């Protein structure tokens, strides 16, 4: 009996990781510098910067629910290639857009195609990963976005300070087109022709995964609070260089994902998910109440570990209850849940902070983690055990 595990790091999986990294790297080059460009160069009022930045999220959320349907209906690699190509081309729009409305339009369209690109790319990655190593594979695959989010801002600040915004855009454009080339190298077999599914709710949302979606939305809310307001919070509690928070967080995510996926593959998906929620619950409680630089950065590390452990497990909660012809819908539901939670977190953190301070906002974030844990124990676990598939 052959007990050797199938190869994970084959040509296709490597190219999937490279293309996903380059897509996120090119996009996150603009995240730390776009506000500076809007205010300092275009003279846009600071109050309107958030509106410009959020147009990307609106475009992404408009497309995500339908992208799973498209991925399940059409050939996945050509769709991935087309979406990635348009995403890359849209970097050229930043070179000619010179007003608030035109930049919003560019970000809206690019956000929509990034939504389609991420769903098709994730689905192809799931297809090429051996089913017995799915948790481990998705852990490494997801790690690429954390590397991109950590490296891109460092590179972006250097380029922007030396040469300005447009050269930075050109770097993003080149990186994105290299990513398109990487997609071309993926050897992905053509799917057998299947009858086109009729339009129904379960073609846009994976109904079997709705309990997991609710739990994931709740745990993503404090993540949205972190990404948007943590630097401001660090300044409020007098932490020097609060921007280093993201480096510690990235270290936590990276180290935890090296082991969490393997635990999921060994049948410990519920244990991993519960540990993730408990870790985040305790950490956000400390983060909201202990105002000390050491606690600030230790919490950054622990928040990274909490999300790094939980993300591969949550993705498998969606994918493992979906048949092969609905993996696109499963991936779309998974990503849409996270994006929705992040959006709620961004909006609610600003509202709570204006009335009761950011410490209270992060306390509420801890409460969301508690609710997520309760939802998981009450509904997600029994639902998953009922509907999970063997492959």
N, C-alpha and C positions, 0 to 999 in steps of 0.2 A: 504493500500500500504506500503510495507516494504522499508524504506529509509535508513536502516542501511548499512554502508559501509562494504564490504567483508573484512575479516581478512587479513592483510598483513604479520604479523610476525607469519606465520605458520611454522610447522616443516621443510618443504621443503625449504622455503625461508631462514630460519636461517642457515640450512646446506649449502645452496648455498653461503651465505655470509662468513661462517667460512672457507669453502674450498678455496674461492677466496682470502680471507685474507692470509691464510697460503701459498698459491702458491706465492703470491707477497712478503710476508714477507721472505720466504726462499730465493727467488731470490735476493731481495734487501739487504740481509745480505752481499752479495759479492760485491756490487757496490762500497762502499767507501774503501774497503780493497784490492780489486783485484789489483789496480795500485801499492799499496805499496808492495804487495807480488811479483808482476812482477819485480819491480825495485830492491827492497831490498834483496829478497831471490834468485830469478832466474837470476838477473843481466841483465834483458832485457833493452835495451836502451829506454829512455823516449819517444823518437820520435815514437817508435813502439807500445807503450802502447795503443794509440788510435786505431790502426789497430786491436789489439787483442780484445779490448772492442767492436768495431763495428761489429765483426763477429757475435755476437748475433743478432744484428739488421738486418744484411743481411739474416741470417737464418729465422728470424721472417717474414720479408717481402717476402721471397721466398715461404713461406707456406700460409700466410694469404689469398691471393686471392683465393686459392683452398680450404681452410678450410670451408668456407661457403657452397660450393658445397657438401663437404663431410658431413657436419652437416645436410644439407637438404635431403641427399640421404639415410643416415644410421641412426640407432637408436642412439639418442643423448647421453643418459647416458652411454652406453658401450663405445662409442667413447670418451666421456669426461674422463671416467675411464682409458682407455688405454693411452690416451695422457698424462694425469696427472701422471700415473705410470712411463712412459718412462722419462718424465720431472724429476721426483724424482730420478730415477735410475742414471741419468746423473750427479748428484752431486758426485757420486762415481768416475767419470772420473777425477775430480779435485784432487783426492787423489793420482792418478797414473801419471797424465800428468805432465811432467817436462820440456817441451820445448815450445817455442812460438807456433809452428805449432800444437802440440797436444792440447794445451789449446784452440787455435782457433777452432779446430775441435769439441771439447767438447761444446764450447759456441755456435757454429753454429747449432749443432744438438739440443741442449737444447733450443735455441731460436726458432727453427722451431716447436718443440713440445709445447713450451709455447704459440706460436701463435695459434696452434690448440686447446690447453687447454682453452685459454681465450675466443676464439670464441664459442666453445661448452658450456663453463660455462656460458657465457653471454646469450646465446640463451636459455638454460634451465631456467635461472633466469627469463627471459622475459616470458617464458611459465608458470611459477608457480606464477607470480605476477598477481593479478586481473587486468583486462584491465583498469578499472576505477581508479586504483591507480598506474598505470605504471610509471608515472613521479616520484612520491614519492618513489616508490620501487627502481627504477634505481638510484635515488639520494642516497639512503642509501647503495645500493649495490656498487656503485662507491666509496662511502666514505671508504669502506674497503681498497681499494688500497692506499688511502691517509694515513690511519692509518698505513698501512704496510710500506709505504715510510718514515714515520716519526719515527716509533719505530725501524725499522730494523737497520738503521745506528747507532743509539745510542747503541743498543745491540752489534752490530758488532764491534764497536771500543773498547768496554770494553773487549770482548772475545779475539779479535786479540792482544791487548796489553798484556793481561795476559797469554794467552796460544798459540797464533799463528794462522796461517791460516787453517791448517788441522782440528783442533778442531772446528773452525768456520764452516767449510764445513760439518762436522758431525751434527752440530746443524741444519743447513739448510736441510740436508738429512732427519733428524728425523721430522722436521716441515712439510716437503713436504709429507712424508708418512702418517703423521696424517691427512693432507689434503686429501689424497687418501681415508683414512678411512671415512672421513666426506662425501665424494662423495657417498660412498657405502650406507650411511644412507638416501640419498635422495630417496623418493618414487616417481618415475617418470614412468607413464604408458607407455607401449609399443605403438609405433605409428602404425596406420593402414598401411598395405602395400599399397604403391602407385607406379604407373609406374615410372621407373627411368627417370628423365628428360634428354633430349638430350643435348649434349655439345653445348653451345652457350654463347654469351657474357653475357647475363643476368643471367646465372648460376654462374658466378664468380664476377660480378659487378652488383649492383642494379641500373639499368639504370635510373629508376625514381628518384633516390636520387643523381644523379650526380651534380646537382646545389648545394645541401647541402654539398656534398663531397668537392667541390671547396672552398666553404666558410669555411669549417672546416679545410682544409689544410692550408689556409691562416692564420687562427687564431692559428693554432698549430705551425707555424714557430717561433714566438717569445717565445713559451713555450720551444722549443728545444734550443733556445739561452739562456734561463734562466737556464735550468738544467745543461748545459755544462760549462757556463762561468761566472755565477753570482758571485761565490766566488772570482775568479780572478778580476772581475770588482770591487767588494767591496774592495779588497786590493789596486787596482789602485786609488780609490778615498778616501783611508785611512779610511775605516770603520773597527772598532775593531770587531773581531769575526763575519765576514760576513757569516759564516756557519749557524748562527741563522736565516738567511733569510728563510730557508726551514721550520723552526718551525712556524714563523709568517705566512708563506704561507699556511701551513697545517691548522692552526687555521682558516684562512680566508675561505679555501675550506670547512672545516668541518661545520662551522656555517652557511654558505650560502646554503649548500646542504640540511640542515634541512627544509628549506622553499621553495627552488626553485622548487623541485619536485611537491609539492602541488599546486603551482601556475600553473605549466604545466598541471596538472590534471584538473584544473578549467578553462581550455581553453585559458590560457594566454601564450601559447608557443611562439608566435611571440614577445610579449612584453618582455618576459624573455630573449630571444635570442638577441634582439636589445639592451636591457640594459646591457647585458654581453659584447657585442662588444664595446659599448660606454665607459663602465667602463675601459676596457683594453686599448682602444685607448688613453684615457686621462692619465691613469696611466703610460703607457710606454713613453708617451711624457714627463711627469714629471720625470720619472726614468732616462731618457737619458740626461736631462738638469739640474736637481737640484742635486748637489753632496754634500749631507749632510747625516750623519748617521741617523738622525730622518726620513728624507725623504726616505732613503734606506729601512728602516724596515716598514714604513707606506705603501710604495709601495708594499712590500712583502705581507702585509695583503690584500691590494686591488687587487693585481694580483690573490691571492688565491680566493678572493670573485668573481672576474670576471670569472675565470675558473670554480669555484664551481657552480655558477649560470648557466653558459652556457652549461656544459656538459650534464646534464639530458635532457635539451631541445633539444640539437643537436641529442642525441641518439634517442629520440622520433621522430625527423624529418626523420630518416632513418627507424625505426621500423614501424611507423604508415602508411607507404606507401607500406608495404610488406605484402602479404598474409602469413598465418601460415607456408606454406610449403617453404617459402623463407626467413624466419626470420634468418636463418644461413647466407644467402647471405647478408642480410641487416646488420647484426652484423659485418660480415667480412669487408664489405665496409666501415662501420663506423670506425672500429679500424684501417684498412689499411690507411684511409685518415689521421687519427691522426698520425700514425707512419711515414707516408711519410712527413707530415708537420714538425714533430720533426726532422727527418733526414735532411731535407733541412735547418732547422734552425741551427742545429749543424754545418753543413758544411759552410753555408753562414756567420755565426757569426765569425768563424775563418778567413775566407777570408776577410771580411769587417774589422775586428779588426786589421789584419796585414797591412792594407792600410790606414785606417782612424780612428781606435780606437773602443773600445767596446761601447762607448757612441753613436757613429754613428750607430753601429749595432742595438742597442736597439731603436734608432730613426727609423730605417728601420722596426723594428718589429712593432712599432706603426703604420707605414704606411701600413703594412700588415693587421692590425686590421681594418683600414679604408677601405681598399679594400674588406675585408671580409664583412663589414657592407653594402657596396654598392652592392656587389654581392647578399647579402641576400635580400635586399629591391627590387632589380631589377628582380632576377630570383628565389631565393629560396622560398620566400613567395607565389608567384602565383603558382609555381610548386607544392608545398605542398598542397595548397588548392584544386588543381585540382585532385591530386592522393590519398589524404589521405583516409584511410579506417576507418570504425566506430570502429572496434576492432582489 
